[in-house]
Amino acid sequence: MLMNTEKLPLLHFLAEASKNEKEIPSIAELSGILGVSIANVREQLEVARQLGFVEVRPRIGIQKKAFSLVPLINLGMNYGMRCESSLLDDYINLRAHLELAYWDEAAKNLNNDQLDYMQFLVEVAFRKLQRIPAIIPDEEQSEFHLSIFRPLANKVLINILEAYWELEDANGLKFFTDLDDMLAAWSKRQVIVDALRNKDAKKGKLALESLLVSPIKQKSVEIKNRFE
């Protein structure tokens, strides 16, 4: 027996296995350990898979995954938005408040290498936008914002922000569909990088706040959306 799991549901078993760095046995073995049918184990295992706790591979078995709130948030939000479409607006508002609330702490933790990386993202974004047709720098946008807060090592915060960007991408939510607006947004991100280099957290926060509250505009422009 892997551990004392009498009457424990599968999710508890998986959490203990992850905590103690133990391998997860086969479905048949789990059935015996947990005292439930194989069909019941499969049902619980599918829940764990959808929540992102494990992955199941043929001929390899059940593999643990690093814990992340992102699958849970996305699963809940995608369900919730079908019931109440306004939930996405609530999430947009939450993301803005979180970035501003953690800004001062994050600004103190960024080193020169991290600022160099953020500068690199800005330069790549401008190159993409200056092409004909222009390319929307979606990856650079999410990565830029996540890079500000990763040094805080707050897994819950980062997962909430990561889930936001995945929801935005999945729902086709584009704040700046006008090329001039996108260029202006990246100019503000350049201000953020410059302010952080100059240890001017207040100026950087004002630029971030302006970026987060910029109005959505819908204008026609030739944009090619693809990954590089």
Secondary structure, DSSP 8 states (H G I E B T S, - for coil): --S--TT--HHHHHHHHHHTT-----HHHHHHHHTS-HHHHHHHHHHHHHTTSEEEETTTEEEE----SHHHHHHHHHHHHHH-TTHHHHHHHHHHHHHHHHHHHHHHH--HHHHHHHHHHHHHHHHHHTSSSEE--HHHHHHHHHHHHGGG--HHHHHHHHHHHHHHHHTT--SB-SHHHHHHHHHHHHHHHHHHHTT-HHHHHHHHHHHHT---B-----EE----
